[in-house]
Amino acid sequence: MSATVQNVDLHCHSTVSDGVLTPSEIAARAKANGVDLWALTDHDEVSGIPQARAAAQDLGLGYVTGVEISVTWAGKTIHIVGLNFDEKNQGLIDGLAKTRSGRERRAQDMAADLLNKAGLPNTYHGALKYVGNPDLISRSHFARYLVEIGACASVSDAFRHFLTEGKPGYVPHRWATLQEAVGWIRGAGGVAVVAHPGRYDLTPLALDAFFLEFKALGGLAIETVTGSHSLDQYEKFTKIAYQYGFLASRGSDFHSPQDAEVDIGCLSALPQLVRPVWDAWIPA
């Protein structure tokens, strides 16, 4: 398989979490865009995997299981992607349920903050229209509603003005620990990957401490080529992956056709300097 795997996308989101396409619709889009190997990585949830797997099999699309786990580290929210694991592992299932708990309360607090500080009413119920399940409500759902009502021009504009730290509508949440997230993934037989490391507001010293802890816990890879990185960050984090001995992952972080920085399957190739993460499960 490794000889034929060329276009790999191991990070995207469906309607199960904060995307706008169903798992089968994303599979079809990935296939149409020439993807050879794909993973659906919904936030803190694996219930979309059966549909994703079935759609991939019907399309002849290579598939591995995936999830993106929210982690609190040094007061910052960081995302850890799990790949190629047993989604029926009870430790993982219980851990994800624990991580999801509290999203609804946080969302209600966000709505209250948006009303009190920005005069925007009914944002909780507006956001719910985009998710349906309060257990999975996120900032992206609020962002889409703010665009709908004309408060913002785009989802990225909504994050910039209302949903990031220090802005009305931002409410911190205590997620899983790094040790828990990596432990759940490894316990289910999977590979732990740092998602889009260029997005985190960490000093070089803090980033070094994070990578060393992640590696000590058994983390194997970081995303280097991702839709959430700029072109110069491709090079920066490729060098970092090589420096720390991490495998490199590639994923668009696709959420919707309207908001995508990069469409699924349309990223640059991984540089030859690093070994791809799929080497961890695909024999040479």
N, C-alpha and C positions, 0 to 999 in steps of 0.2 A: 504493500500500500504506500509506503513512504516514497517510492519512485513516482507515483502518480499524484500525490498530494502536492498541489501547488498554490491554490487559493484557499486560504484558511481564515475563517472568521469565528472566533471563540468568545464573543461578548456582544449580546444583544438582548432586547427586552420585548415582551409581548403584553397583551392585555391582562395577563395573569398578575403582572406587577404594574409598571408605569409606561408600557408601550401602548400603541394604538392598533396594532395588527395582532391577530390571533397567532398562536404557534404555527399552525399549518400555513397561514398566509406568509409568515416570515420565511418558512422553509421554501415556499414557492419562489419568493423574491430572491432568496439566497441562490437557489438553483438557476434562476433566470440570469443572475449576475455572475455565474460561472464559479460559484463556491464548490470546492471539493470536500471540505470537512467543516462541520458547523456545530456550534453549541448554543443553545438557548440558556441565558444566564439571568433569569428573573431574580428580583431582589428578595432574598430571605424566603424563597418559596420554590418548591419543586413540583407543584401540581400540574404544571404545563408540560412536564417531560413526556408522559405517555402520548399526548397528541403530537408533540414535536418529533418523537422517535418514529411514530407511525407515518407521519407525513414524509419524513426524510427517507424512510424505507420505500415508500411508494414512488418517490422521485429518483431513487438511486443516488441519494445524497449521503455522503459520509457523515456520521453523527456521533457525538459523545455527550454525556450528561453534563450539565452546568448549573451553577447558582452563583449569585453575588451576595456576599454576607456583609452586613453593616457592622463595623467595629469602632469602638471608642478607644483611642490610644493617645495618651498625653493630652486629653481634653479635645482632641480633634476626631472628626469622623473620617474613617478610612475604609475602603472597600476591598474585600478579599474575594477573589473568584475561585470557586472550586470546579475542577474539571475531571471527567472520567471516573466518577464515583458510583457507588451503589445507592440509588435514591431511596431504597427501602430500608436503609440502615437506620435503626431506631434512635441511635445517639444523634445522628444528623437531623432526623425528623423532629426530635424533641428540642434540640438546640435551636433550630429555625423557628419553631413555635414560640420559644422563649424570647427570641430576638424580635419577632413580630409583635409580641404583646406590648402594649403601650402606644402603638401608632395612633389609635383612635383618640386617646386622651391628648396626645401631642397635637393632633390635627385640630381638635376643638380649641386648644390653647392658641394655636396659630391663628385660627379664625377670630378669636377674641382680640388678639393682638392687632390683626389687620383692621378690625373695626375701631378699636380704641385709638390707634395711632395714625391710621390712614383713612378712616371713615368708609371702609369697604364692608358692607353688610352681606350676610348670607353666603360667605365664601366656603364654609364647611359643606353645606348642602350642595353648593355649586361644584365643589371639587369632587364630591361623591358621585356626581353624574358620570365622571370619567373613570371611576374604578369599581363602584358597586359594593365592594367588600371593605368595610371600615378597617379591617385588620391589615389591609395592604395600602391604605391611603398614604400618599407621600407629597413632598413639595412639588413634584412634577404635575400632579393632578390640580393643585392650587394654581400653578402657573398657567395651565391650559384654561382654567376658568377665568383667570385675570385677563387673558388674551380675548376670550369670548366676550367679556363685558366691556372691552375696550380700555381697560385700565392700563394695559401694556400692549406694545406692538408685536411682541414675540415671546416665546417661552424664555429665551435667554435674557430678554429685557425684564421679564417678571422676576427671574432669579436675581438679577443685578440690582433691582430697585426695591424688592420686597422680601426675598426669601433666603438671603445669605446673612451671615453673622453681622450683627449691628444694624440690620434693617428691620422695619416693621414686618411682622409675620415670621421672623426666624425664632424658633424655639428649639433649644438643644435637647437631645435625647440620649439616654445612656444605652448604647448598643452592647453587643457581645464584646468580650475581651479578645485581644489578638490570640492569646493562648487557646481560648475556647474555639474560635473560628477555625484556626489551623487544625486543632485537635479533632473537631467534628469532620472536617474534610478528610484528613488522614485516616481517621477511624473508619470511614466509609470506603477506604481504598483509593481515594482521589489525590489529585495534585493541587496544592494551594498556590495561588498566583496573586501578586499585588496588582490590583486594577489601577490603571492610569496614574502612576506615581507622580507625574508632573502636575496634577491638580491640587495637591495638598500644600497647605501653607505651613511648611516646615523649613526651618533653617537647615543648612548643610549638615551641621552637627547633629540635629535631631533626626534628619533623614538617615544619616549613617547609623545612629543608634537604633532606629526602626528596622532598617535592613538587617543589621546584625542580630536583633532579637527575632525577627521573622525567620532568618536562616537557622538560628539555634533551635527554633521550635519545629523545624522540619519543612519550612516553606521552600519551594523549589524554583519559582519563576516570578518574573515581573512582566507586565505589559510594556512593550517598547514602542511598537507601531500600533497606534490606536487613534480612533476618531476624536478622542479627548486630548490629544497631544498636538502641539504645533510641529512643523517640519524640523525645526532646530531641536525640539525635544526628542524626536526620533533618534537623532544622533547622540544626544546627551545620555538618554537612558539605555541605548544600546551599549555605550561604553561602560555605564554603571553595571549593567547585567554582566558584562565580561569581567569587570573588576571584582565583583562579588561571587562570581561563579554561578550566577543564576541562568536558568533556561529563559528564553524569550517567548512571549506570547503576542498574538496579533488579533485585534478585535475592533470592530467599528464602534461599539457602544451605541448601536442603532436603536432608536426609540420610535421614530415615526418618519414617514417620507417628507413631511413638511418641516421638521425641525432638525434633520440629520446634518451634522457637519460633514460626514462621509457616509455614503450609502453602504449597505451591507455588501461585503465582498469587493469593495472598491478601494482598498488601502494599498499603499506601497508594499513591496515584498520585504520580508525581514532581511537585514544585512547579513552577509556571510560570516561576520565576526562572531555571531552568537549561534548557539544551538537552539532550534525551535522546541517549544514545550511538548509538542506531540511526539518528539523523540522518546519521551518518558513512557509512552505506551505503544508506539509503532516501531517494530523492529526494523533495523536497517536492511 
